[in-house]
Amino acid sequence: MAATNLARSIVGRLRAAGHVAYLVGGCVRDLLLGREPKDFDVATSARPDDLLRLFPRAEKVGAHFGVVIVHDAGVHESGESVEVATFRSDLGYSDGRHPEEVRFESDPRADALRRDFTINALFLDPDSGEVLDFVGGRADLASCIVRAIGDPELRFREDHLRLLRAVRFAARLGFAIDPATFDAMRRLAPAVRGVSIERVRDEISRILTEGGARTGFSLLNDSGLLKEILPEIVALQGVEQPPEFHPEGDVWIHTMIMLEGLPAGVSLELALGVLLHDVGKPATFRIADRIRFDGHVDKGMEIGRALMERLKFPNKTIDAAEALIANHMKFRDAPKMRVSRLKRFLRLPAFDEHLALHRLDCLSSHGALDNYDFCREKLASLEPEELHPTRLITGADLIAAGFKPGPAFSAALTAVEDAQLEGRVSSKEEALAVALEKLSRPHPTSS
C-alpha cells in the first residue's frame, strides 16, 4: 500500500509540474490481473533534469537512460521506492543488451514500442483508471499470452536476456508463449550465451522460486535454452530408473514432478536442492541386478557445486543447496540409525528444508512417506536440549587430565557427545571417563 501511495504521489507531482506521467510495466500488468505488484514504475515526459529538480534526493541509477529512483520521504536505507523513467526510444543495439543511443520522447506510444512484451507495455492513470494500450497488451492479458512487441526476432536480438524473461513471465503467470515469439526463441537460443552469467543466474532463480518452476524448465528445454545454460539438467533426460522405486519414469521426469511441487515463494536453496538432488545420476548409471546409481550423491555434490559456482551463486546458497544434495538419501536409513546419529541428522541446519525435499522426492516417485513421518514425529518428540546437549567437557579438561592436544581430541569429544545424545552420561565425571577410555585405546598403525 505504501508503494502504491508513493507511486500515485509521484505521478501527481509530475502532472502538477506540467508533465505527462503514468504507472507502467509490470505493476500495471499485475494490477489488471488482480495480483499484488512487487514494485512500481512510473514513466513520464519529464526529462532527467526535470526529475532531479522535482525530486532532488532521488537516486540516479541510469542518467543516460533517464532513470531515477525516488525513495519514500527521501530515505534510501528504508521505506518504499519507485523507479521513474523518461519516455524514450532505444536505438542501435549491438551488444545484445544495451542500446547504443537513447532518444527521449514526449509520447508514451514511442516508449511502449521499445519495450519487450505486450503485457509489460501498458500505461495506467492511477487517478482515473484509464489504461493506454498501444500494442494489444490487454487482449494478450485476457488470452493469457506472452507475446513480443513487433518483430519477435528483433526484440530478442536487441536484448538476449528477453529470451529468459519470456520463460519467466509465462511460468509465473501460467501463460502460453505466442507461437511466433516461441519460434524466434528457438532460433536465437544460442544467443543466451552472450548474457552475463549473473543475469542468467537471477532469471533461473526467479523461474525456480516465483511459481511454475516445472513449466519454466519445460519451456527452457523446449526452446533450446536449457542446453545452452544448464546442460547438466538436460543430461537427466532418458536416464532410466528402477521402476520399483521410480514408476514415474526417468530422472528428468522425476525432477520435473518435484519442481511442480514447489510453491511460489519457496527458498532458493530448497529449489536448487530439488533441481540438483539427482544431478549425479547420469554419471553413475549402471545395470547390475537392477539399475543402480552407486555414488550418485557424492557425484551430485560435485556437479551441483560446480554448476552453482559457474552461475556465481553466493557461497551461503551453494553450501545450503549442497547440504540438501548430500543428505537426501539418508532418510531411508533414519529408522535404523543409532540414537546419536539420528539426533545429529535431525539437528542439521534448516532441517525443515531437508524434510521438504524428502517429501517431494517421495511424492514424485514411490509415494511412501514412512521415513518422512518417522523423522517428523521423532523431531517433535525431542526437546532442544536433547538435540543440542550442553557440553560436559572441553579440550581444556583433557589437557588438565594429562593428555597432549592432537587429532584424537576431536574423536574423544565426539564420543562424549554421542554418549550424551544416547543418554549414557550426564555428568562431567562420566563424560571424562568416556573420553579417557577413548584416548587410552591404541591407535592402529600402518605397516
C-alpha positions as a printed NumPy array, in Angstrom:
array([[  0.   ,   0.   ,   0.   ],
       [  2.842,   2.397,   0.847],
       [  4.452,   1.813,  -2.558],
       [  1.103,   2.428,  -4.268],
       [  0.676,   5.719,  -2.441],
       [  4.252,   6.75 ,  -3.245],
       [  3.748,   5.982,  -6.944],
       [  0.465,   7.926,  -7.018],
       [  2.077,  10.896,  -5.301],
       [  4.956,  10.889,  -7.807],
       [  2.53 ,  10.853, -10.731],
       [  0.572,  13.681,  -9.119],
       [  3.663,  15.785,  -8.568],
       [  4.85 ,  15.293, -12.138],
       [  1.445,  16.232, -13.54 ],
       [  1.217,  19.292, -11.296],
       [  4.503,  20.422, -12.842],
       [  3.001,  20.109, -16.32 ],
       [  4.385,  16.698, -17.324],
       [  2.654,  13.575, -18.642],
       [  3.021,  10.645, -16.227],
       [  1.601,   7.13 , -15.832],
       [  2.21 ,   3.908, -13.974],
       [  3.802,   1.486, -16.43 ],
       [  5.035,  -2.044, -16.956],
       [  4.801,  -4.97 , -14.586],
       [  2.833,  -3.145, -11.901],
       [  0.073,  -2.342, -14.413],
       [  0.077,  -5.928, -15.66 ],
       [ -0.24 ,  -7.279, -12.126],
       [ -2.931,  -4.787, -11.098],
       [ -5.03 ,  -5.727, -14.139],
       [ -4.578,  -9.408, -13.258],
       [ -5.664,  -8.78 ,  -9.672],
       [ -2.183,  -9.519,  -8.33 ],
       [ -0.187,  -7.542,  -5.792],
       [  2.648,  -5.773,  -7.65 ],
       [  6.14 ,  -6.413,  -6.343],
       [  7.224,  -2.909,  -7.263],
       [  6.008,   0.168,  -9.097],
       [  7.385,   2.048, -12.079],
       [  6.432,   5.461, -13.434],
       [  7.018,   6.661, -16.99 ],
       [  6.897,  10.381, -17.775],
       [  7.563,  13.038, -20.358],
       [  9.755,  14.846, -17.794],
       [ 13.417,  14.924, -18.77 ],
       [ 16.139,  13.771, -16.329],
       [ 16.952,  17.35 , -15.266],
       [ 13.257,  17.94 , -14.56 ],
       [ 13.127,  14.771, -12.452],
       [ 16.082,  15.834, -10.339],
       [ 14.619,  19.285,  -9.789],
       [ 11.321,  17.797,  -8.669],
       [ 12.956,  15.008,  -6.639],
       [ 16.338,  16.4  ,  -5.563],
       [ 17.072,  13.453,  -3.277],
       [ 16.329,  10.86 ,  -5.949],
       [ 18.941,   8.202,  -6.612],
       [ 20.478,   8.485, -10.078],
       [ 20.746,   4.905, -11.345],
       [ 20.664,   5.428, -15.116],
       [ 21.214,   9.032, -16.073],
       [ 21.911,   8.062, -19.681],
       [ 18.539,   6.285, -19.827],
       [ 16.66 ,   8.945, -17.865],
       [ 16.032,   6.677, -14.859],
       [ 15.975,   7.697, -11.187],
       [ 14.78 ,   6.   ,  -8.011],
       [ 12.552,   8.066,  -5.774],
       [ 12.561,   6.895,  -2.162],
       [  9.77 ,   7.372,   0.327],
       [ 10.498,  10.53 ,   2.341],
       [ 13.867,  10.629,   0.582],
       [ 15.223,   7.787,   2.708],
       [ 17.488,   5.31 ,   0.888],
       [ 18.048,   2.774,   3.649],
       [ 14.423,   2.042,   4.434],
       [ 10.922,   2.6  ,   3.158],
       [  9.436,   2.167,  -0.306],
       [ 10.901,   3.3  ,  -3.614],
       [  9.644,   3.8  ,  -7.158],
       [ 11.593,   3.831, -10.404],
       [ 10.815,   6.874, -12.538],
       [ 11.927,   6.964, -16.172],
       [ 11.603,   9.409, -19.026],
       [  9.698,   8.209, -22.104],
       [ 12.32 ,   7.094, -24.596],
       [ 13.181,   5.249, -27.784],
       [ 16.136,   2.839, -27.802],
       [ 18.228,   2.793, -30.962],
       [ 21.029,   0.653, -32.373],
       [ 21.553,  -2.352, -30.115],
       [ 24.885,  -4.024, -30.914],
       [ 25.881,  -5.938, -27.784],
       [ 22.624,  -7.827, -27.282],
       [ 21.854,  -5.933, -24.111],
       [ 22.235,  -2.13 , -24.212],
       [ 21.061,   0.417, -26.803],
       [ 23.787,   2.485, -28.431],
       [ 21.58 ,   5.56 , -28.43 ],
       [ 18.648,   6.725, -26.326],
       [ 16.239,   9.368, -27.565],
       [ 13.908,  10.966, -25.036],
       [ 10.283,  11.188, -26.123],
       [  7.187,  13.113, -25.098],
       [  4.743,  10.463, -26.364],
       [  4.093,   7.279, -24.342],
       [  3.425,   5.383, -27.59 ],
       [  7.104,   5.555, -28.551],
       [  8.04 ,   4.324, -25.083],
       [  5.658,   1.377, -25.388],
       [  7.103,   0.272, -28.715],
       [ 10.629,  -0.122, -27.347],
       [  9.531,  -2.496, -24.54 ],
       [  9.778,  -6.296, -24.563],
       [  6.325,  -7.916, -24.328],
       [  2.85 ,  -6.562, -24.909],
       [  1.695,  -7.378, -21.377],
       [  4.549,  -5.238, -19.999],
       [  3.827,  -2.166, -22.165],
       [  0.585,  -0.915, -20.626],
       [  0.189,   2.532, -19.048],
       [ -2.25 ,   3.241, -16.223],
       [ -3.648,   6.541, -14.974],
       [ -3.795,   5.889, -11.209],
       [ -6.481,   8.534, -10.737],
       [ -8.973,   7.696, -13.47 ],
       [ -8.079,   4.038, -14.005],
       [ -7.674,   4.684, -17.75 ],
       [ -5.308,   2.221, -19.47 ],
       [ -3.274,   3.215, -22.515],
       [ -2.592,   0.199, -24.742],
       [ -0.647,   0.754, -27.96 ],
       [  0.43 ,  -2.865, -28.569],
       [ -2.521,  -5.145, -27.777],
       [ -1.394,  -5.95 , -24.277],
       [ -4.874,  -6.05 , -22.767],
       [ -6.025,  -8.645, -25.297],
       [ -2.95 , -10.756, -24.542],
       [ -3.626, -10.479, -20.82 ],
       [ -7.161, -11.679, -21.406],
       [ -5.894, -14.538, -23.601],
       [ -3.023, -15.385, -21.185],
       [ -0.328, -14.955, -23.832],
       [  3.267, -13.712, -23.658],
       [  3.911, -12.006, -26.999],
       [  6.918,  -9.968, -28.12 ],
       [  6.146,  -6.466, -29.345],
       [  6.5  ,  -6.177, -33.121],
       [  9.063,  -8.479, -34.752],
       [  9.963, -11.029, -32.033],
       [ 13.362, -11.815, -33.543],
       [ 14.248,  -8.132, -33.499],
       [ 13.105,  -7.822, -29.876],
       [ 15.317, -10.751, -28.825],
       [ 18.308,  -9.59 , -30.862],
       [ 18.083,  -6.225, -29.112],
       [ 18.306,  -7.817, -25.677],
       [ 19.171, -11.501, -25.35 ],
       [ 18.03 , -11.537, -21.726],
       [ 14.467, -11.297, -23.03 ],
       [ 14.76 , -14.955, -24.073],
       [ 14.799, -15.922, -20.402],
       [ 12.328, -13.257, -19.34 ],
       [  9.736, -14.669, -21.733],
       [ 10.036, -18.022, -19.981],
       [  9.844, -16.467, -16.545],
       [  6.689, -14.496, -17.26 ],
       [  4.974, -17.485, -18.886],
       [  5.872, -19.737, -15.945],
       [  4.967, -17.314, -13.185],
       [  1.706, -16.167, -14.753],
       [  0.669, -19.534, -16.161],
       [  0.558, -18.04 , -19.679],
       [  1.357, -19.582, -23.054],
       [  4.06 , -18.088, -25.268],
       [  2.848, -16.806, -28.634],
       [  3.947, -19.29 , -31.374],
       [  5.825, -16.688, -33.435],
       [  7.57 , -15.461, -30.293],
       [  8.493, -19.03 , -29.315],
       [  9.794, -19.824, -32.816],
       [ 12.104, -16.821, -32.56 ],
       [ 13.269, -18.032, -29.146],
       [ 14.188, -21.408, -30.654],
       [ 16.136, -19.796, -33.48 ],
       [ 18.022, -17.448, -31.203],
       [ 18.541, -19.738, -28.189],
       [ 22.363, -19.874, -28.62 ],
       [ 22.448, -16.084, -28.18 ],
       [ 21.697, -16.553, -24.478],
       [ 25.354, -17.492, -24.026],
       [ 26.138, -13.803, -24.515],
       [ 24.118, -12.788, -21.455],
       [ 26.153, -12.115, -18.322],
       [ 26.216, -15.124, -16.026],
       [ 24.844, -13.035, -13.152],
       [ 21.729, -12.131, -15.152],
       [ 21.254, -15.756, -16.203],
       [ 21.569, -16.775, -12.542],
       [ 18.974, -14.218, -11.483],
       [ 16.46 , -15.349, -14.1  ],
       [ 16.971, -19.024, -13.235],
       [ 16.478, -18.147,  -9.568],
       [ 13.202, -16.396, -10.318],
       [ 11.947, -19.223, -12.515],
       [ 12.662, -21.623,  -9.656],
       [ 11.063, -19.588,  -6.887],
       [  8.235, -17.462,  -8.303],
       [  5.88 , -20.347,  -9.038],
       [  5.509, -22.55 , -12.099],
       [  9.049, -23.942, -11.929],
       [  8.138, -27.088, -13.875],
       [  6.529, -25.046, -16.626],
       [  9.562, -22.792, -16.697],
       [ 12.03 , -25.632, -17.099],
       [  9.859, -27.343, -19.691],
       [  9.85 , -24.108, -21.704],
       [ 13.596, -23.702, -21.251],
       [ 14.046, -27.23 , -22.558],
       [ 11.607, -26.967, -25.471],
       [ 13.072, -23.646, -26.602],
       [ 16.637, -24.96 , -26.589],
       [ 17.698, -22.502, -23.9  ],
       [ 18.297, -25.173, -21.25 ],
       [ 21.06 , -26.923, -23.148],
       [ 22.808, -23.573, -23.561],
       [ 22.801, -22.606, -19.89 ],
       [ 22.294, -25.809, -17.865],
       [ 23.478, -28.823, -19.895],
       [ 23.774, -30.813, -16.66 ],
       [ 19.984, -30.706, -16.34 ],
       [ 19.402, -31.731, -19.952],
       [ 21.602, -34.77 , -19.173],
       [ 18.866, -36.077, -16.853],
       [ 16.673, -36.851, -19.85 ],
       [ 16.465, -40.518, -20.833],
       [ 18.319, -41.737, -17.712],
       [ 16.08 , -44.635, -16.692],
       [ 15.441, -45.548, -13.06 ],
       [ 14.391, -48.81 , -11.377],
       [ 10.601, -48.923, -11.812],
       [ 10.043, -50.495,  -8.403],
       [ 11.279, -47.233,  -6.829],
       [ 10.517, -44.786,  -9.635],
       [  7.366, -45.773, -11.514],
       [  7.081, -42.175, -12.767],
       [  9.905, -42.564, -15.289],
       [ 13.393, -41.241, -15.917],
       [ 15.407, -38.79 , -13.829],
       [ 14.203, -35.801, -15.866],
       [ 10.531, -36.659, -15.34 ],
       [ 11.132, -37.259, -11.63 ],
       [ 12.869, -33.907, -11.244],
       [ 10.187, -32.068, -13.198],
       [  7.447, -33.543, -10.99 ],
       [  9.365, -32.352,  -7.938],
       [  9.708, -28.865,  -9.424],
       [  5.951, -28.833,  -9.949],
       [  5.531, -29.258,  -6.2  ],
       [  7.494, -26.101,  -5.372],
       [  5.187, -23.263,  -4.288],
       [  5.73 , -19.619,  -5.163],
       [  7.987, -18.04 ,  -2.547],
       [  9.988, -21.195,  -1.861],
       [ 13.558, -20.582,  -0.718],
       [ 16.18 , -20.55 ,  -3.455],
       [ 18.254, -23.096,  -1.526],
       [ 15.431, -25.649,  -1.437],
       [ 14.588, -25.029,  -5.104],
       [ 18.215, -25.599,  -6.102],
       [ 18.33 , -28.71 ,  -3.926],
       [ 15.294, -30.097,  -5.734],
       [ 16.71 , -29.266,  -9.158],
       [ 20.119, -30.777,  -8.395],
       [ 19.437, -33.601,  -5.925],
       [ 19.816, -36.303,  -8.606],
       [ 22.196, -34.47 , -10.939],
       [ 24.842, -37.134, -10.226],
       [ 22.735, -39.989, -11.616],
       [ 23.66 , -39.746, -15.32 ],
       [ 27.357, -40.129, -14.486],
       [ 26.803, -43.101, -12.132],
       [ 24.171, -45.072, -14.054],
       [ 24.862, -48.809, -14.303],
       [ 22.871, -52.012, -14.629],
       [ 23.691, -54.864, -12.229],
       [ 20.938, -56.873, -10.574],
       [ 18.879, -53.765, -11.347],
       [ 19.528, -50.175, -12.377],
       [ 21.882, -48.649,  -9.825],
       [ 23.437, -45.233,  -9.204],
       [ 26.27 , -46.051,  -6.827],
       [ 27.907, -42.87 ,  -5.539],
       [ 25.388, -40.559,  -7.155],
       [ 25.161, -38.394,  -4.041],
       [ 28.883, -37.609,  -3.988],
       [ 28.917, -37.093,  -7.74 ],
       [ 25.836, -34.91 ,  -7.453],
       [ 27.525, -32.736,  -4.838],
       [ 30.496, -32.323,  -7.162],
       [ 28.434, -31.493, -10.26 ],
       [ 25.943, -29.371,  -8.346],
       [ 28.616, -27.244,  -6.687],
       [ 30.42 , -26.711,  -9.989],
       [ 27.155, -25.646, -11.634],
       [ 26.277, -23.218,  -8.848],
       [ 29.782, -21.787,  -8.789],
       [ 29.632, -21.302, -12.552],
       [ 26.424, -19.303, -12.082],
       [ 28.111, -17.323,  -9.29 ],
       [ 25.619, -18.079,  -6.555],
       [ 26.692, -16.828,  -3.104],
       [ 28.71 , -19.341,  -1.08 ],
       [ 25.996, -19.458,   1.578],
       [ 23.433, -20.523,  -1.017],
       [ 25.8  , -23.074,  -2.554],
       [ 26.623, -24.62 ,   0.816],
       [ 22.962, -24.926,   1.802],
       [ 21.906, -26.454,  -1.529],
       [ 24.87 , -28.84 ,  -1.47 ],
       [ 23.864, -29.98 ,   2.03 ],
       [ 20.416, -30.869,   0.672],
       [ 22.019, -32.955,  -2.069],
       [ 24.401, -34.573,   0.419],
       [ 21.701, -35.69 ,   2.857],
       [ 18.696, -36.515,   0.693],
       [ 19.34 , -40.29 ,   0.723],
       [ 19.823, -40.541,   4.493],
       [ 16.107, -40.581,   5.265],
       [ 15.833, -44.205,   4.153],
       [ 18.206, -45.211,   6.972],
       [ 16.679, -42.975,   9.663],
       [ 14.602, -45.666,  11.459],
       [ 17.69 , -47.893,  11.719],
       [ 20.124, -45.2  ,  12.886],
       [ 21.627, -45.391,  16.345],
       [ 20.243, -42.673,  18.582],
       [ 23.253, -40.364,  18.425],
       [ 23.434, -40.478,  14.626],
       [ 19.71 , -39.887,  14.275],
       [ 19.812, -36.867,  16.57 ],
       [ 22.763, -35.427,  14.622],
       [ 20.742, -35.894,  11.449],
       [ 17.615, -34.266,  12.89 ],
       [ 19.582, -31.235,  14.058],
       [ 21.036, -30.41 ,  10.656],
       [ 20.708, -26.684,   9.897],
       [ 17.43 , -25.912,   8.103],
       [ 16.195, -29.46 ,   8.661],
       [ 12.711, -28.363,   7.629],
       [ 14.099, -27.929,   4.106],
       [ 15.625, -31.426,   4.176],
       [ 12.203, -32.701,   5.182],
       [ 10.513, -30.725,   2.413],
       [ 12.876, -32.089,  -0.242],
       [ 12.428, -35.651,   1.007],
       [  8.647, -35.3  ,   0.962],
       [  8.706, -34.05 ,  -2.632],
       [ 11.139, -36.834,  -3.544],
       [  8.769, -39.487,  -2.189],
       [  5.591, -37.999,  -3.623],
       [  7.271, -37.73 ,  -7.03 ],
       [  8.245, -41.42 ,  -7.061],
       [  7.006, -44.322,  -4.903],
       [  4.7  , -42.183,  -2.753],
       [  5.655, -43.745,   0.604],
       [  6.111, -41.199,   3.407],
       [  7.049, -43.622,   6.219],
       [ 10.53 , -42.194,   6.786],
       [  9.275, -38.626,   6.432],
       [  6.636, -39.238,   9.105],
       [  9.151, -41.048,  11.326],
       [ 11.567, -38.105,  11.276],
       [  8.856, -35.513,  11.818],
       [  7.399, -37.396,  14.752],
       [ 10.795, -38.058,  16.3  ],
       [ 11.796, -34.409,  15.914],
       [  8.54 , -33.232,  17.508],
       [  9.1  , -35.531,  20.496],
       [ 12.562, -34.185,  21.34 ],
       [ 13.357, -31.153,  23.476],
       [ 16.064, -28.755,  22.182],
       [ 18.433, -29.877,  24.949],
       [ 18.102, -33.469,  23.78 ],
       [ 19.348, -32.499,  20.313],
       [ 21.929, -29.94 ,  21.467],
       [ 23.073, -31.024,  24.929],
       [ 25.263, -28.656,  26.9  ],
       [ 28.889, -29.695,  26.511],
       [ 30.113, -31.541,  29.602],
       [ 33.866, -31.325,  28.92 ],
       [ 36.215, -29.47 ,  26.578],
       [ 39.727, -29.915,  25.276],
       [ 40.96 , -27.967,  28.289],
       [ 39.62 , -30.708,  30.544],
       [ 41.534, -33.316,  28.557],
       [ 44.745, -31.283,  28.825],
       [ 44.173, -30.965,  32.563],
       [ 43.848, -34.75 ,  32.689],
       [ 47.364, -35.055,  31.262],
       [ 46.756, -35.572,  27.536],
       [ 48.586, -33.661,  24.834],
       [ 46.395, -31.842,  22.284],
       [ 46.069, -33.645,  18.967],
       [ 43.682, -35.099,  16.404],
       [ 42.471, -37.687,  18.91 ],
       [ 40.878, -34.915,  20.987],
       [ 38.154, -34.417,  18.384],
       [ 37.292, -38.124,  18.308],
       [ 37.189, -38.235,  22.105],
       [ 34.89 , -35.225,  22.362],
       [ 32.649, -36.697,  19.661],
       [ 32.455, -39.941,  21.637],
       [ 31.398, -37.949,  24.673],
       [ 28.679, -36.138,  22.756],
       [ 27.469, -39.464,  21.319],
       [ 27.169, -40.767,  24.861],
       [ 25.247, -37.644,  25.875],
       [ 22.886, -37.928,  22.917],
       [ 22.259, -41.564,  23.817],
       [ 21.678, -40.754,  27.488],
       [ 24.663, -42.755,  28.737],
       [ 26.376, -39.854,  30.52 ],
       [ 25.025, -36.812,  32.345],
       [ 27.942, -35.548,  34.45 ],
       [ 31.413, -34.194,  33.852],
       [ 32.951, -37.175,  35.606],
       [ 31.091, -39.657,  33.409],
       [ 31.99 , -37.686,  30.311],
       [ 35.661, -37.567,  31.25 ],
       [ 35.667, -41.332,  31.761],
       [ 34.315, -41.873,  28.214],
       [ 36.943, -39.523,  26.796],
       [ 39.802, -41.101,  28.716],
       [ 38.726, -44.578,  27.627],
       [ 38.685, -43.382,  24.004],
       [ 42.099, -41.71 ,  24.285],
       [ 43.628, -44.744,  26.002],
       [ 42.809, -47.1  ,  23.157],
       [ 45.803, -47.972,  20.975],
       [ 45.55 , -46.465,  17.501],
       [ 46.096, -48.803,  14.541],
       [ 49.327, -48.224,  12.676],
       [ 50.031, -48.856,   9.039],
       [ 52.665, -51.413,   8.124]])
